[in-house]
């Protein structure tokens, strides 16, 4: 402890050991390597982005004649699927309407049968009311 006080009184520079990273290198050197790697990755990403932005219209223009028939056939297939889907929906709707009409008719017949039976029980069959 006396040596530390003595060194501060004499204003001697006290050197602390360099901090070590887990890899064993000094921390400043590790940070420098990391920043260098990040800048390289960033520059590489920017270069790739510019390249894609420049080449995409050229590639599309070059492939357009070859892709036009493919696009037309895909569009035709889509229109056919749409038409078939519309037909299927129409048939389904008609089927639902038919079933609904049959059920309503059955319910009406059942309701008429109930009233006819109750009229017979009361003795109102064949009578005329005014």
C-alpha positions, 0 to 999 in steps of 0.5 A: 500500500505504501508503494501505491501512495508513493507512486501517486506522490511522485506522479509516476505513471502507473500502468495497468495490465491490458484487458484481455478478451476471451480469445486472449487478444487485447480488447482494443484489438478485438474491437478494431477487428470487429469494426473492420469486419462490420464495415466490410460486411456493410460495404459488401451488402451495399455493393450487392444491393446496387448490383441487384438494382442495376441488373434486375431491369436488364434481366427482366428485359432479356427474359420477357420474350421467353416468359410471355408465353408462360405468363399467357398460359398461366393467365388462361389457366387462372381464367379457366379456374375462375369460370369453373369456380363460378359454375361450382358456386352456382350449382351449390347455390341451386342445390341449397335452394332446392333443399331449402324449398323441400324442407319448407314444403315438409314443414308446411305439410307437417303444419297442415297435418297438425291443424287437420288433426286438431280440427277433427278433434274439435269437430270443425271438419266440414263446418262452415264458419262465418 
